[in-house]
């Protein structure tokens, strides 16, 4: 295992630079001017990119007949970084559309009170919330102490919830595409990435 300082330089620094460059490109080619919406969009799209890589590393190792260890620094760090961006996306996103009333992402206001929101917007938000909770769990156990405490088999079982997390991300993306059709081009790109992951995983 590499030292923390070395991992910060060779893993996290390139990912931060990629995020900055991708954010600049996104800013140049979109009409988004609101800082909260911009941060929500950028963190969401880039987090999906990095989380996708974590799901491709294992299959590529098998395809190219490389060792596929229980955990590696690079896969762990990509997952942690993508997870942090996903949490930022979720938290900031609560203020992107309904300023000051974030609960309306999940419930509808009626004459008699509140009811669970199960339209496209509501489903998009509930699946996003569940995906975020799984991401927080995965980031929390992405360390050697958790592997030792849980033992390899149990730790790996928990790590496999990343597949369920990604399914929730897919549903979240599809339903938000219905709600926000103006982001169709970017969403289509990520639908391609998701399809690629499914094919390679199979």
C-alpha positions, 0 to 999 in steps of 0.5 A: 500500500502506498503512503497517504502523501504519495496517493495524494500526489499521484491519485488525487491531484490528477483527479482534481486537475481533471475536475477543474478542466472538465468544469471549465469545459462545461462552463464554456459549452453550457448556458448555466450561470447559477452557481448552485446549479453549476456545482450540482451539474458538474459534481454529478456528471464527474462523480458518475465518470469516476464511479464508472471507472471503479466498476470497470477496473475489475472486469478489465483486469479479468479481460487482460488476465491481470491479478484482481486483488481484493482492494487496490489503492487506485480503485479505492481512491477513485471510488472515494473521490467519486463518492465525495463528488456524489455527496456534494452533488446531493447536498448542493442539489437540494438547493438547485431547484427549490430554494429554501424548501428542500423537502419538496424534492420528496413530498408534495404539498396538498390542501390537507398536508404533505404526500409522498412525491411519486412522479418523475421528479420524486422518483429521481430524488428518492433514487438519488438519495438511496444511491447517496446513502450507499455511496456514503457506506462504501466510502466509509469502509474504503480503508484497511481498518474496515477490511480487518474489522469486517474480514475479507468476505463480509467486506467484499459483500458490502462492497458489492452494494456498489452494483445496486448503487449504480443501478439507482444512479441509472434510474436517477439519471433516466428520471431526471432526463425526463424532468430536465430535457435541456440536459439531454446531450450530456445525459445521453453521453452518460447513458452510453457510459452506463450501457458500456459498463453493463456490457463489460460487467456481463 
